[in-house]
Amino acid sequence: MAVHPKAKSRRKQSHMKKTAKAAQPVMVRNDVSRDDAEAAVRTLLRWAGEDPEREGLLDTPQRVVDAYTDWFSGYAIDPRDYLRRTFEETAGYDEMVVLRDIEFESHCEHHMAPIIGRAHVGYLPTGKVVGISKLARVVDVFARRFQVQEKMTAEIARCINDVLRPSGVGVVIEAAHECMTTRGIHKRGVSMITSKMLGSFRSDARTRNEFLTFIDIRDRR
């Protein structure tokens, strides 16, 4: 099959870009190389009925692998590291700390389709607190992995509980799953809500209700 001169030029530019990127740190998982990953994208393009050699798709494998490096960067990070620096100068503050509406993007591990949502996190400190941005980073790390929402909810709660050792932890996640909205049953406008309560958030109805009142997710689309 003859290759259009412009396509040859684009392919050369693509190779030059790839060579330039090779000098930068690249996330490598197990024994799968970047070349292997890009070849897999080309295979999927062919399987879908496309020609990965046409001009518009020449750089697609590179772009997809770059996107995956971003979307799944959570595998290279230990979320507990974000919680290890705490502050004890809180003037004896021992009431609930709540961070709500933490937006995240994740991917369903069953269909590799996006999960778009918000997380709400609360805990009862026992003498020490953590910077609020760190709570958002913990959510982000777990979101940047292949997930099911139930597991992600539990992972965030247990991570906070294991490192901070608070009196209690509550995590609520609400999200839309594109594996349901863009394929299969094709139902739009549907959100899924999951929760994980530990310690006093689980054993004390008043504490749990206070947390749910603070986040108040009713009719907030």
C-alpha positions as CSV (number, residue, x, y, z in Angstrom):
1,M,0.0,0.0,0.0
2,A,1.5,3.4,-1.1
3,V,2.0,5.8,1.7
4,H,1.1,9.5,1.2
5,P,4.2,11.8,1.4
6,K,2.5,13.9,4.1
7,A,2.0,10.7,6.1
8,K,5.7,9.9,5.8
9,S,6.5,13.3,7.1
10,R,4.1,13.0,10.0
11,R,5.6,9.6,10.9
12,K,9.1,11.1,10.9
13,Q,7.9,13.9,13.2
14,S,6.2,11.4,15.4
15,H,9.4,9.4,15.7
16,M,11.4,12.5,16.6
17,K,8.9,13.4,19.3
18,K,9.1,9.9,20.7
19,T,12.9,10.0,20.8
20,A,12.8,13.3,22.6
21,K,10.4,11.9,25.2
22,A,12.6,8.9,25.8
23,A,15.0,11.1,27.8
24,Q,12.3,12.0,30.2
25,P,11.2,9.9,33.1
26,V,8.5,7.5,31.9
27,M,6.2,5.4,34.0
28,V,6.9,1.7,33.3
29,R,4.7,-1.0,34.8
30,N,6.0,-4.6,35.1
31,D,7.7,-5.7,31.8
32,V,5.5,-3.7,29.5
33,S,7.4,-1.1,27.5
34,R,6.1,2.1,26.0
35,D,6.6,0.5,22.5
36,D,4.5,-2.5,23.6
37,A,1.7,-0.1,24.9
38,E,1.7,1.9,21.7
39,A,1.6,-1.3,19.6
40,A,-1.5,-2.4,21.6
41,V,-3.3,0.8,20.7
42,R,-2.5,0.2,17.0
43,T,-4.0,-3.3,17.4
44,L,-7.2,-1.9,18.9
45,L,-7.4,0.7,16.1
46,R,-7.2,-2.1,13.5
47,W,-9.7,-4.2,15.4
48,A,-12.1,-1.3,15.3
49,G,-11.8,-1.1,11.5
50,E,-9.4,1.8,11.3
51,D,-6.0,2.2,9.6
52,P,-3.5,3.3,12.2
53,E,-1.1,4.4,9.4
54,R,-3.4,7.1,8.1
55,E,-2.4,10.6,8.8
56,G,-5.0,11.4,11.5
57,L,-4.1,8.4,13.6
58,L,-0.3,8.4,13.3
59,D,0.3,10.0,16.7
60,T,-2.8,8.5,18.4
61,P,-0.9,5.6,20.0
62,Q,1.6,8.1,21.5
63,R,-1.2,10.3,22.7
64,V,-3.1,7.4,24.3
65,V,-0.1,6.2,26.2
66,D,0.6,9.8,27.4
67,A,-3.0,9.9,28.6
68,Y,-2.8,6.6,30.4
69,T,0.4,7.8,32.1
70,D,-1.7,10.7,33.5
71,W,-5.0,8.8,34.1
72,F,-3.4,5.9,36.0
73,S,-0.6,7.7,37.8
74,G,-2.1,6.6,41.1
75,Y,-0.3,3.2,40.8
76,A,3.0,4.9,41.3
77,I,2.0,6.8,44.5
78,D,1.5,5.6,48.0
79,P,-1.5,7.7,49.3
80,R,-0.4,7.2,52.9
81,D,2.6,9.4,52.3
82,Y,0.3,12.4,51.9
83,L,-1.1,11.9,55.4
84,R,2.1,11.4,57.4
85,R,2.7,15.1,58.0
86,T,0.2,16.2,60.6
87,F,-0.3,19.3,62.7
88,E,-0.9,19.2,66.5
89,E,-1.2,22.9,67.2
90,T,-5.0,22.9,67.0
91,A,-5.9,24.6,70.3
92,G,-7.5,21.3,71.4
93,Y,-9.9,21.1,68.4
94,D,-11.6,17.8,68.5
95,E,-14.7,18.4,66.4
96,M,-15.5,17.0,62.9
97,V,-13.3,18.0,59.9
98,V,-15.2,17.7,56.6
99,L,-14.0,18.2,53.0
100,R,-16.8,17.9,50.5
101,D,-17.2,18.1,46.7
102,I,-13.8,16.7,45.9
103,E,-14.1,16.2,42.1
104,F,-12.4,13.2,40.6
105,E,-12.1,11.2,37.4
106,S,-11.6,7.5,37.5
107,H,-12.0,4.5,35.2
108,C,-14.2,1.5,35.5
109,E,-12.1,-1.7,35.8
110,H,-14.8,-3.7,34.0
111,H,-15.1,-1.6,30.8
112,M,-12.2,0.9,31.1
113,A,-14.9,3.6,30.8
114,P,-14.7,6.9,32.7
115,I,-16.2,7.4,36.2
116,I,-16.8,11.1,36.9
117,G,-17.9,12.2,40.4
118,R,-17.3,13.8,43.7
119,A,-16.1,12.5,47.0
120,H,-17.0,13.8,50.5
121,V,-14.6,13.0,53.4
122,G,-14.8,13.6,57.1
123,Y,-13.0,12.5,60.2
124,L,-12.9,13.2,64.0
125,P,-9.3,14.1,64.9
126,T,-7.6,12.8,68.0
127,G,-5.1,15.5,68.7
128,K,-3.7,16.0,65.2
129,V,-5.0,17.1,61.9
130,V,-3.8,16.9,58.3
131,G,-3.7,19.6,55.6
132,I,-7.0,19.6,53.8
133,S,-5.3,19.4,50.4
134,K,-3.8,16.1,51.4
135,L,-7.3,14.6,51.8
136,A,-8.1,15.6,48.2
137,R,-4.8,14.1,47.1
138,V,-5.7,10.8,48.7
139,V,-8.9,10.7,46.8
140,D,-7.0,11.6,43.6
141,V,-4.5,8.7,44.0
142,F,-7.2,6.1,44.4
143,A,-9.2,7.6,41.6
144,R,-6.2,7.4,39.2
145,R,-6.4,3.6,39.1
146,F,-8.9,1.2,37.6
147,Q,-11.7,1.1,40.1
148,V,-15.1,0.0,41.2
149,Q,-16.8,2.7,43.2
150,E,-17.5,0.5,46.2
151,K,-13.8,-0.5,46.5
152,M,-12.6,3.1,46.0
153,T,-14.9,4.3,48.8
154,A,-13.5,1.7,51.2
155,E,-9.9,2.3,50.2
156,I,-10.1,6.0,50.9
157,A,-11.7,5.5,54.3
158,R,-9.3,2.8,55.4
159,C,-6.2,4.8,54.3
160,I,-7.3,7.9,56.4
161,N,-8.2,5.6,59.3
162,D,-4.9,3.7,59.3
163,V,-2.6,6.7,59.1
164,L,-4.4,9.4,61.2
165,R,-6.0,7.1,63.7
166,P,-9.0,9.4,64.2
167,S,-12.0,8.6,66.3
168,G,-14.0,8.0,63.2
169,V,-14.0,8.4,59.4
170,G,-16.7,8.9,56.9
171,V,-16.5,8.8,53.1
172,V,-19.3,9.3,50.6
173,I,-18.9,9.1,46.9
174,E,-21.4,10.0,44.2
175,A,-20.5,9.4,40.6
176,A,-21.8,8.8,37.1
177,H,-20.5,5.7,35.2
178,E,-20.0,6.0,31.5
179,C,-20.0,2.2,31.2
180,M,-23.7,2.6,31.9
181,T,-24.5,5.9,30.1
182,T,-22.6,5.4,26.8
183,R,-23.0,1.6,26.3
184,G,-25.3,-1.2,27.5
185,I,-28.4,0.1,29.0
186,H,-27.7,3.7,27.9
187,K,-29.3,5.4,31.0
188,R,-28.2,9.0,31.4
189,G,-28.6,11.2,34.4
190,V,-28.1,8.3,36.8
191,S,-25.6,8.7,39.7
192,M,-24.4,6.0,42.1
193,I,-23.8,6.8,45.8
194,T,-21.6,4.7,48.1
195,S,-20.5,5.3,51.7
196,K,-18.0,3.8,54.1
197,M,-18.2,4.7,57.8
198,L,-15.5,3.6,60.4
199,G,-15.2,4.1,64.1
200,S,-17.7,6.6,65.7
201,F,-19.1,7.4,62.2
202,R,-20.4,3.8,62.2
203,S,-21.2,3.2,65.8
204,D,-22.7,6.6,66.7
205,A,-25.8,7.6,64.7
206,R,-25.5,11.3,65.9
207,T,-21.9,11.5,64.5
208,R,-23.0,9.9,61.2
209,N,-26.0,12.1,60.9
210,E,-23.8,15.2,61.6
211,F,-21.5,14.2,58.8
212,L,-24.3,13.5,56.3
213,T,-25.9,16.9,57.2
214,F,-22.6,18.7,56.6
215,I,-22.2,17.2,53.1
216,D,-25.9,17.5,52.2
217,I,-25.8,15.9,48.8
218,R,-29.5,16.1,48.1
219,D,-30.5,17.8,44.8
220,R,-27.0,19.2,44.2
221,R,-26.5,18.2,40.6
